[in-house]
Amino acid sequence: MRVVLVSHFGEGAWLAWKMQQEGHSVDVVVSEERYAAAMGGFLNVVGSEVENPQSYDLAVFDVTGNGKAADELREVIPTIGDSELADRLEEDRLLALDFMTRCGLKVAPYEAFDNPADGIRHIKKRDKRLVFKPLGEQDDKATTYVSKSAEDMLRYFDVLFRTAKVSQYILQDFVEGVEASTEVYINESGYYAINHTIETKKFLNNELGPNTGCSGSLLWMANKENGLFEKGIEKCIEPLQSMGYVGPIDLNTITNAEGCWALEFTPRFGYDATALLTRLLPVGFGDFLYAVAANEKLADLTAKHPFCASVRLSVPPYPSELPPKYYKAGVPIDGLTEEDFDKFFVYDVQRRGESDDLETAGLCGFVGCALSVGETPGQAFEGAYAMLKSINIPNAMYRTDVCEATCKRYYKLRDEGLLK
């Protein structure tokens, strides 16, 4: 099968490599030239636009934000990973929250604002824990903030609006409970590969430091439908199918004694979650994506392993967002080779010249993450940490408490019967 992966910033480079290993012919299109260095030396990067789309059997968009182009390509060949509908669900949180409500999901009270002053008045009026979420195309998810109190949110506002360009945002009531997400792949014929992820988002141990989106995760596939699925994303499947949605969609939720509260959609591949899923799927990832995109009906998918765990590995100045000159290519990576990539998601990595040695590509400092399977969550994380300890990079950084942080939430969900 001939596949083209379409990317802005190279996030899906490892997915392209994975499909290559499965025997597919894969070309990579990267619109931002600098990020063509992601996995440099291991991929066939053919330019910044898809040429002769009819020559491919499948197009894969690695993130949202290019939905119009994805839908145009979808008229020519099976396409997965983005659409105009996916863009709206990702970028327009107000639309997404309204859609959740119409699907019958529980949503915590929220209000939208377009200036700091009105938000400050709202914080003082509510006088409780709130969550800040940015809105729109300028949406920088790193600015999402869960406050410890009204006073804490006011302090955050003082910092945020002096350092970040946020024009619109939501303030939503904080919900106490267990946070987890459920993903499913959807096409007109059905839904497939139900899987759950528990991730740690903060950069430092004990949930300290900036929000990186993910610093490590635990993922498992549901062998059958369960409470977490039924109370959450299942309610959205038929409405999404009626709107023509095709591809992966993840619903992040918090569960407590009052029920399952919907937080936000991730209508695209997740990093690191998609890489974790590839280690559990009983079929090739490329064949799986083609079947979903081509509206084929898949048989039941029984996971190859009970759990897969990841822990992110990075080097300074990650997770800071700085001008490109501050990110240095050429930091040597010892103890990791291409033979390990099937068990190690890589991003800011390239081949050193013509050798088999690896070095950083100077993109952002996020080197990658170990992907280890296990019969229990603990065993999966043991493997992930063992892999990290075998890799030598100057100033390497990773959290040492991801196992503890995720397992605590997993066992609470299990004990409450939501995973049956």
C-alpha positions in Angstrom: 0.0 0.0 0.0 1.2 3.5 -0.9 0.7 6.0 2.0 1.3 9.7 2.3 1.6 11.2 5.8 0.7 15.0 5.8 2.2 17.0 8.6 2.9 20.6 9.8 5.4 19.9 12.5 6.4 16.2 12.1 4.5 14.9 15.1 3.5 11.8 13.1 7.0 10.9 11.8 7.1 7.8 14.0 3.7 6.7 12.7 5.2 6.9 9.1 8.2 4.9 10.2 5.9 2.3 11.9 3.9 1.9 8.6 7.2 1.5 6.7 8.2 -1.3 9.0 4.9 -3.0 8.2 5.8 -3.1 4.5 4.0 -0.1 3.2 5.6 2.5 1.0 5.3 5.8 2.8 6.0 9.4 1.7 6.0 12.3 4.2 4.8 15.8 3.4 5.9 18.5 5.9 4.6 22.0 5.4 7.0 23.6 7.9 10.4 22.9 6.4 12.3 23.0 9.8 10.3 20.1 11.1 11.2 17.8 8.2 14.2 17.0 10.4 11.9 14.9 12.7 13.3 11.3 12.3 15.7 12.7 9.7 17.4 10.0 7.7 14.7 7.4 8.4 11.9 8.8 6.2 11.2 9.8 2.6 10.2 13.4 2.9 8.9 14.5 -0.6 8.1 18.2 -0.1 5.5 20.5 1.5 2.4 19.5 -0.5 0.7 16.3 -1.7 1.3 15.9 -5.4 -0.5 13.3 -7.5 -2.8 12.2 -4.6 -4.4 9.5 -6.9 -1.1 7.7 -6.8 -1.6 6.9 -3.1 -3.9 4.4 -1.4 -4.2 6.2 1.9 -3.6 9.7 3.2 -2.9 10.2 6.9 -3.0 13.6 8.6 -1.1 13.6 11.8 -2.9 16.5 13.5 -5.9 18.7 13.1 -5.8 22.2 11.6 -5.8 21.3 7.9 -9.3 20.0 7.7 -10.3 21.6 4.4 -7.3 20.0 2.6 -8.1 16.6 4.3 -11.7 16.7 3.1 -10.6 17.6 -0.4 -8.2 14.7 -0.4 -10.9 12.4 1.0 -12.8 12.9 -2.3 -9.9 11.3 -4.1 -8.5 8.6 -1.7 -9.3 7.2 1.8 -8.1 9.8 4.3 -7.9 9.7 8.1 -6.7 12.0 10.9 -8.3 15.3 10.1 -11.4 17.0 8.7 -13.2 20.3 8.9 -15.5 18.7 11.5 -12.5 17.5 13.5 -11.0 21.1 13.3 -14.2 22.6 14.7 -14.3 20.1 17.6 -10.7 20.8 18.4 -10.5 24.6 18.0 -14.0 25.7 19.0 -14.4 24.5 22.6 -17.8 26.2 22.9 -19.1 24.2 19.9 -17.6 21.1 21.4 -19.2 21.7 24.8 -22.6 22.4 23.2 -22.3 19.2 21.2 -21.4 17.2 24.4 -24.5 18.6 26.1 -26.7 17.7 23.1 -25.3 14.2 23.2 -26.5 13.9 26.8 -23.1 14.2 28.5 -22.7 15.9 31.8 -20.7 19.2 31.5 -19.6 21.4 34.4 -20.8 25.0 34.3 -18.7 27.4 32.2 -18.6 30.8 30.8 -16.7 32.3 27.9 -14.8 35.6 27.9 -12.9 37.9 25.6 -11.0 40.1 28.0 -9.2 39.7 31.4 -11.4 42.1 33.4 -14.7 40.2 32.9 -12.9 37.0 33.8 -11.5 38.5 37.0 -15.0 39.6 38.0 -16.3 36.1 37.3 -13.5 34.5 39.4 -14.3 36.7 42.4 -18.0 36.1 42.0 -17.7 32.3 41.9 -15.1 32.2 44.6 -14.2 28.6 44.0 -11.8 26.4 42.0 -12.0 27.0 38.3 -10.2 25.8 35.2 -8.9 28.1 32.5 -9.1 26.9 28.9 -8.1 29.0 25.8 -10.3 29.3 22.8 -9.9 29.6 19.0 -7.1 29.1 16.5 -4.7 30.9 18.8 -5.5 28.1 21.3 -2.3 27.3 23.2 -3.2 24.3 25.3 -0.1 24.8 27.4 -2.0 27.7 29.0 -4.8 25.5 30.3 -4.7 25.8 34.0 -6.4 24.0 36.9 -6.5 26.4 39.9 -6.2 25.5 43.5 -8.5 28.3 44.6 -10.0 31.5 43.4 -7.0 33.4 44.7 -4.7 31.0 42.8 -6.6 31.7 39.5 -6.3 35.4 40.1 -2.5 35.1 40.5 -2.4 33.0 37.3 -4.3 35.7 35.4 -1.7 38.2 36.5 1.1 36.1 35.0 -0.8 34.8 32.0 -1.9 38.1 30.5 1.5 39.6 30.8 3.3 36.7 29.0 0.8 35.0 26.6 -1.4 36.1 23.7 -4.8 34.8 24.7 -7.8 36.7 23.3 -10.7 34.4 24.2 -11.0 31.8 26.9 -13.4 29.7 29.1 -13.6 29.6 32.8 -15.2 26.3 33.9 -16.0 24.9 37.4 -13.5 22.4 38.6 -14.8 18.9 39.1 -13.1 16.6 41.7 -12.7 13.0 40.6 -10.7 10.6 38.5 -9.5 11.9 35.1 -9.3 9.5 32.2 -10.0 9.4 28.5 -11.7 7.0 26.2 -10.9 6.8 22.5 -12.7 5.1 19.6 -12.2 4.9 15.9 -15.3 5.7 14.0 -16.6 5.2 10.4 -20.1 4.9 8.9 -20.0 1.1 9.4 -19.2 1.0 13.1 -16.7 1.9 15.9 -13.5 0.1 16.8 -10.5 -0.2 19.1 -12.1 1.2 22.3 -9.2 2.2 24.4 -8.6 4.2 27.6 -5.7 6.4 28.6 -4.6 7.9 31.9 -1.9 10.5 31.4 0.2 12.8 33.5 0.3 16.3 32.1 2.7 18.3 34.3 6.4 18.4 33.6 7.6 17.6 37.1 6.9 14.9 39.7 3.9 15.4 42.0 2.1 17.3 39.2 4.3 20.3 39.5 5.6 22.6 36.8 4.2 23.6 33.5 1.5 21.7 31.6 3.3 19.7 28.8 0.2 18.0 27.5 1.7 14.6 28.5 4.7 13.4 30.5 3.7 9.8 30.5 0.7 7.6 30.1 -1.0 4.2 30.7 -3.2 2.8 28.0 -5.3 -0.3 27.7 -8.0 -1.6 25.3 -11.4 -2.6 26.4 -12.3 -6.1 25.4 -15.9 -5.2 25.7 -18.0 -2.1 26.4 -17.8 -0.8 29.9 -19.1 1.9 32.2 -16.4 4.5 31.4 -17.2 4.0 27.7 -21.0 3.9 28.1 -21.2 7.0 30.3 -18.9 8.9 27.9 -17.9 8.7 24.3 -20.5 6.1 23.3 -23.2 8.7 23.6 -21.4 10.7 20.8 -20.9 7.9 18.3 -24.2 8.0 16.5 -24.4 11.8 16.3 -20.8 11.8 14.9 -21.6 9.1 12.4 -24.6 11.1 11.2 -22.3 14.1 10.6 -19.9 12.0 8.6 -17.1 11.8 11.1 -14.3 9.3 10.2 -11.3 8.5 12.3 -10.1 8.6 15.9 -11.8 10.7 18.6 -11.0 10.8 22.3 -13.2 12.2 25.1 -11.4 13.3 28.2 -13.6 12.9 31.4 -13.7 13.1 35.1 -15.7 10.6 37.1 -17.0 10.9 40.6 -20.1 10.0 42.7 -22.2 12.3 40.6 -21.4 10.7 37.3 -19.1 11.1 34.3 -18.2 14.7 33.4 -17.1 15.5 29.8 -14.1 17.8 29.5 -12.9 18.0 26.0 -12.4 16.1 22.7 -9.2 15.2 21.0 -10.5 14.5 17.5 -7.1 13.3 16.1 -4.2 11.1 16.9 -2.8 11.5 20.4 0.9 11.7 21.3 1.9 9.4 23.0 -1.4 7.5 23.1 -1.5 6.4 19.4 2.0 5.0 19.7 0.9 3.1 22.8 -2.1 1.7 20.9 0.0 0.4 18.1 1.7 -2.0 20.5 -1.7 -3.5 21.6 -3.5 -3.7 18.2 -3.6 -7.3 16.9 -3.4 -5.9 13.3 -0.9 -3.7 11.5 -1.5 0.0 12.1 -1.4 0.9 8.4 -4.0 -1.7 7.5 -6.1 -0.7 10.5 -6.1 3.0 9.4 -7.0 2.0 5.8 -9.9 -0.1 7.0 -11.4 2.8 9.0 -10.8 5.4 6.3 -12.2 3.2 3.6 -15.4 2.6 5.6 -14.7 -1.1 6.1 -16.3 -3.0 9.0 -13.6 -4.5 11.3 -13.9 -7.6 13.3 -13.5 -7.4 17.1 -10.0 -6.4 18.1 -8.6 -8.3 21.0 -5.5 -6.6 22.5 -2.2 -8.4 22.1 -1.2 -7.3 25.7 -3.2 -6.0 28.7 -1.3 -2.7 29.1 1.2 -0.4 27.5 2.9 2.4 29.4 5.0 5.4 28.3 7.3 7.9 30.0 8.6 10.9 28.1 12.3 11.7 27.7 13.4 15.2 26.9 16.4 17.5 27.0 16.6 21.3 27.8 15.2 23.7 26.9 12.1 21.6 26.7 9.3 22.4 27.7 10.1 26.1 27.1 8.8 27.6 23.9 11.8 29.7 22.5 13.0 30.9 19.1 14.5 28.1 17.0 18.1 29.2 17.7 17.8 28.0 21.3 17.2 24.4 20.2 20.5 22.7 19.5 20.8 19.8 17.0 23.5 17.3 17.5 23.1 16.3 21.1 24.4 12.6 21.1 21.9 9.9 21.9 23.6 6.7 23.1 21.9 3.4 23.9 19.1 3.9 21.4 19.1 2.6 17.8 16.6 2.1 15.0 16.1 -1.5 16.2 14.6 -0.1 19.4 12.1 2.3 17.6 9.3 -0.3 17.6 9.3 0.0 21.4 10.3 3.7 21.6 8.4 6.6 20.0 10.9 9.2 18.7 10.4 12.7 17.6 13.3 15.2 18.0 15.8 12.6 16.7 17.8 12.3 13.5 20.5 10.1 12.1 24.0 11.4 12.6 25.3 11.9 9.0 25.6 8.5 7.2 26.1 6.5 10.4 23.6 4.6 12.4 24.2 6.8 15.4 21.5 9.1 16.7 21.4 12.7 17.8 18.8 15.4 18.5 17.4 17.2 15.5 17.0 20.6 17.3 13.2 20.8 17.1 12.0 21.2 20.7 13.9 18.8 23.0 11.1 16.2 23.2 13.3 13.2 22.3 10.5 10.6 22.6 9.1 8.0 25.0 9.5 4.3 25.9 6.5 2.1 24.9 6.5 -0.9 27.2 3.8 -3.6 27.5 3.0 -5.7 30.6 0.5 -8.0 32.2 -0.1 -5.3 34.9 0.3 -1.5 34.9 3.3 -1.9 37.2 5.0 -4.4 34.9 4.5 -2.1 31.9 6.1 0.9 33.7 9.0 -1.3 34.9 9.8 -2.0 31.3 9.5 1.7 30.3 11.9 2.9 33.1 14.3 0.1 32.3 14.5 1.3 28.7 15.1 4.9 29.8 17.9 3.9 32.1 19.7 2.3 29.2 19.7 5.5 27.2 22.4 8.1 27.7 21.8 11.7 26.7 23.4 14.7 28.3 20.9 16.5 30.6 18.2 13.9 30.0 15.0 14.6 31.9 11.9 12.4 32.7 9.4 12.0 35.5 10.0 9.2 38.0 6.5 9.0 39.4 4.4 8.3 36.3 3.6 4.8 37.4 2.4 5.8 40.8 0.4 8.8 39.4 -1.4 6.8 36.8 -1.9 3.5 38.6 -3.6 5.2 41.5 -6.3 6.5 39.1 -6.6 3.2 37.2 -7.2 1.1 40.3 -9.8 3.6 41.6 -11.7 3.3 38.3 -11.5 -0.5 38.5 -12.6 -0.6 42.1 -15.6 1.6 41.3 -16.7 -0.9 38.6 -16.3 1.5 35.6 -13.9 -0.8 33.7 -16.2 -3.8 33.7 
